[in-house]
């Protein structure tokens, strides 16, 4: 059977996206979400595999901008909509798409490729390493408490106000607060026009009884200082109400606004649980709650990252401590990265160039991707046998330099 891999044509989008939906279980996206994905898809950066008139493989690559340690925002290809039809498995279709895509990303001059993996085992063989995790929590607000402010009327000048989540002025204020966080936390996406709708699309009342998306704005002197986006899921039993607050997003510019928003979520009438599905692993609520055990916290892998051009990628970020190390990199899928690289840098900048000098650390591009944002230490990878120290002392110095004081975090998918 002959298949054809080609760049997606706009007129083919419905069949292409429908093929991906079918591969992910056959449940269509909600209409407004589907419309947004149609608008955001960059067809000239997307590919499909066709068997006659049937689309049997899909892969896209958004042109994203990713924050990295040091505060820079770096071009990155956001790999998305990857699927192979169940009728065409084990024929090399996925590998052919990954090969074409990485060649394209290199030609576009983007040093990084990133994705969120439905099945993590798939992407390691193409050089992607797990670079961020997220924290999820199910907080029993009937038993867990937050510290009360010294004043009960607008503590620290913070006023909370209910607003409409889809109000353009509200979205503008929320986007400004989100944007202010980007430079300070690796792994966040600097949202391009249209992506500001991502957090609120499909925000109407859910068919399963959840409320429409709600928003509370924290203000100080009339200026936005934070916001929380959430849904309510009412429920009762014979003992009374036991509803759940589903937190979708929360950003705040200072500790007082942050704590005020969490106190509000804990105190919503008829609710006894706050579910936070995607928070940074160092999120401050953990250090405010009275009983961490009753927060039922778990960790999960999130953003997978692959250096497409090792030299450009390592030069694009800064380093927590001075580093001067020769890395020997294994990358069979993108052989232009293979060999030895001298990385020199500090908090002010870095360079990474080809070298013939003796290697001091050996690792694959997958481990380099896992450590790139500072959330996974080279030392931990070495303990797992994934990084080899070739010069005594090189591992500890490089691991310290690659680290980040702020945990990397991907706030939403793509």
N, C-alpha and C positions, 0 to 999 in steps of 0.2 A: 504494500500500500504506500503510495507516494503522498507526502505532506509538504506544504510550503510554509516557510517562516518569512513573514514580511511585516513591515511597519504598518501600524493600524491606520486605516482611513476613517475619517469622521463618520461617514455613512455606515461603517461597520460596527460602530460603538455598541448598539443595542445587542447585537448577536454576541459580540466579544464579552460584554459585561454579563450578559445572560449565561454564557458558558461558564464564567467564573462563579456566578451564583449557584449554578447547578453542581459544580464541583465541591462547593462548600455546603451542600445539603439541600439545595433546591428551594430555599425559602427566600423570596424576593425581598430586597431592601424596601423599607418604607418609602413612599413616593417622593417626599421632600428630600430624603437622604439620597435617593437615586438621582434626583435632579441635580443635587449639589455635586455628586461624584461625576456626573456627565459634564458639568461645567468645569470642574477642576482637572479632569483628565487631560493630559498633554499628549495628544495622539502621535505627534512626531517623536515622542520619547517612549512610545508604547509599541509592543510587538504582539503578534498573534501567530499561532500555527493553525493552518487550515488543511482540512482533508476534504477536498471538493468545496462544497458550500458550507460545510460544518466547521465551526471554530472548535479546536480540540486542545488549544494551549493558549494561555494569556500571561502577559507580564508587562507591568508599567514601571515608570521611573519618574516620580515628581522631581522638579527642580527645587530642592529645599535648601534652607540655610540653618546650619546646626551650630549651637554654641559649644565651645570647647574650653578646656582649662586656660585661664588667662583672660577670658572675656571676648575673644574674637568670635565672629560668626563666619563659618566656613561653608562654601558650597558643598552640598552632598546630594547624591541621588537617592531619593526615597523609593526604594523598591516596593512595589505594591501589586495587588491583583494578580498574584502568581497562582496559576492552576493548570492542571492537566486533566483532561476528561478521563473518567474511569474506564472508558472503552479503549483508551490509548496509552495505558500505563506500561512502564518498562520497555519503552521503545527509544529512550534517549531524548525525548522531547524536552524535559526540564533542563537537562544538561546543555542542550543546544540553545535554549533561551538564555540560560545563565552565561554561556560563552558569548553570545551575541551582545547581551546587555552590558557585561563588563567591558567588552571592547568598545562599545558605544560610549559608556561613561568615561572611559579613558580619553576618547577622542573629543569629548565635550570639555575636558580640562577640569573635571571634578575629582578631587583627591580621595573622597570618601563615598562609600555606598552604605546605606542603612536600611534595616527592615524590622518588622515585627513578625515573629515566626509562629504560624499555627502549629507546626510540628518542629521543635528545635533540632531534632536529629537530622533534618534534611540539609540545613544550610552550612553546617560545619565543613562539609566536604568542598564547599565553594569559597571557604576562607572567612566566613562570618563568625565572630566571637560575641558572646553575651557581654555587652558593655554596660548595661544598666539593669537595675531591679526596681520593682515598685513594692510598696507596702500596702496591704489591704487590712482593714480592721472592721470588726463588728463589736461596737462598744455598747455595753449594757448601761445606759444612762440612768436607770433606776438605782444603780449601785455605785457608779463611777461619778466622781465630782471633779469640778474644776475650781481653782481658787477664785474667790469672789474679789472684785475690786474694792478699794477702800471707800470709794463713793459709788452709790447706786444710780445716781442720775448722771448719765453720760460720763462714765469714768474716763479720765485722761482726755476729755473733750470729744470722745467718739460718740457719734449719733448713728443709730441703725435705722435704715429706711427700706421698706418694701418697695420694689420697683418691678417693672415688666422686663422679663429677661430678653425679649426681642426688641425693646425700644432702642432706636438707633443711638440716642444720646447715652443710654446706659451701656450699650455695647462699646461705644467709643471710650467711655470711662474705664470699663473693664479691660479693654484691649491695652490701654495705656498702663494699667497696673500689671498686666501679664508681660508686656514688653519690658517693663522695668526689671522684671525678674530674670530675663533671658541671659543678660551678660553675666549675672552672678551665679548661674547654675549650669554646669555643662549638661549637654543632652537635650536641652530645650530647643524648640523650633522657633525661629524668628518668622512670624507668620506673614506670608505675602497676601496681597489683596484677594479676597474671597475666602481665605482660610479663617477669618474672624467669625464666619458663620458656623464653623465646625462644632463649637461647643453647644450651640443652641438649635441646630437643625433637628427636626423631628421632636420639638419640644412640647407638642400638644399632649392632651390627656391620653394615656396609654390604654390599650384595649384590656390589659390585665388589671385595671383598677387603680393604677398609680396616677398621681396627679400630674397636671401639666408642669413643665419646668418652672421653678420659682427662683427668684433672685432677691437677695438682701444686700444692700450697699452700706458699707461703713463709711461715714463722712466725718471730717474734722474741718471746722471753719468753712463749711460749704464745699470742700474739695474731697473727692473720692480717695479713701485711704485703704479700701479693701472691699472684696465682694465674695459671696458664696452662691453657687448655683446648686440646686438640689430639687429632688422630687419627694413627695410624701406617699407612703404606702400604708393607708389605714388598715387596722385589723382589730378584732375584739375576740375575747373568749369569755367564759363565765365570770372570770375575775375582773373583767373590765377592758379598757383599751390597751393595746400593745402594738401600736403602729411603729413604722420604721422610716427614718430619714435617710434617703439615699443621696449622699454627697457626691456631686459630679465634679465640682471645681471650686477651689478656694485660693485666693491670692490676697496678700496684705502687705502694705508697705512698712509696717512697724509692729512690734510685739503687742502693743495695746489694741490695735485694730484687729490683729490676728486672734487674740484671746477673746475679744468681744464677739467675733463671729462664731467661734466655737461654743461660747456660752449660750449664744442664741440657739444654735443647733441642738444643744443639750436640753434646752428648756421649752421646745415647741410642744404645745398641748397635745395630749393623746398619743404621744410618741414615746417609746421606751428603748429604742435602739437607734444608733447612728451607724450606718454602713458607709465606710470610705473605701472605694474600690481601687483608687490609684493615687497614692501619696508618695512623696520622697521617703527613702528609707531613714533619713535623719529628720523627718517632720517633727516640729517642736511640740505637737500635742502630746507626744509620748512623755514629755518632761513636765507637763502640766497636770495630767490626770492623777487622781488619787489612788487608782488601782490598775496598774498596767496589765495584770493577768486577765482582768475582765474585759480587756479590749480585743482579745482573740486575734492577735496580730499574726499575719503570715507574709512571707516574701515570695515574689515570683519574678522570673526573668522577664525582661521587657524589650529594650532596644538591642538589636544585633548590628554590629559595625564591622566593616571591612575596609582597610586601607586599599585603595585602587592604585595609588601612586605612593609608595612608602616614603620617599624623600619629601614630597610636597605635604603629605599628611603630617609627618612628624615635625616639619618646619612650621606648620600652621598654628600650633599651640605653644604655650609656654610651660615651664616646669617649676615645680614647687621648691626645688633645691638645685644648685648647679649640677650639671651632668655632662660628662664627656666619656662616651662609651661606644665601642664598636659592636654592632649587632650583626649577626649572621642570620638571615631570614630565609625560611623555606616557603615557597609559594608555587607549587606545581601548576595550579590553575591559571595563574597570571605570572608567567616566568620572568617577565621584565622586572619583577620585584626581588627575584632571588639574588643572593649574594650578600656581601658585607657593606654595611652603612655606618658611617661615623655620625653619631648624634651629639651635638654640642649645644647647650642652652642653659637658660636660667629663667627667672621670673620676667626678664626683660625681652626675651625672644630666643629663637633657636634656629639652627641650620642642620640639615641632614643630607650628607653627600656620599656618593660612592667612594669606597676606599679599598686599598689593598693591604691595610694594616691587619694585624692579628686580631681575630674575633675574641670578644670577651663575654658575650652572652649569645646563646643560640635559642631560637624560637621560631615558630611558624607564624604566618601572617594572621592566623586565627587568634593566637594568644596576643599578638600585637593589637588586634582590634578589641579584644576583651579588656586590655589594660589602658586603651587610648584615652578614655574619658576620666580615668582616675578612680573608677569605682571597684576595679578588681586589681589586686596587687600582684606584681610580678613575683614577689616572694611566695604568695599563696599558690600561684601557678607552678612555681618551681617545686613546691612540696608535693604537688600532684604529678610531677615528672613532665610537665609541659614546657618548662623553661630550664635550660642548662647553663650553669655558671661555668665559664671557661677561664676566668681570672678571679682569684679570691678577692672578695670585697666589691666586685662589680655589681652583683645582684642587689645588695642592700642599698647601694648608692642610687642605682637606676630605679629601684622600687620606690624609694623616697621621692625621687624627682618626678616620677609619673603620677604620684598620688594627688588627690584633690581634697581640700579641707571641706568642701561642700559636696555632698553625694550627687552624682549625676542622675538625671531624671527625665524621662519622656512623659510630658503631661497628657498627650493624646496620640492616638494612632493616625495612620495615614494610608 
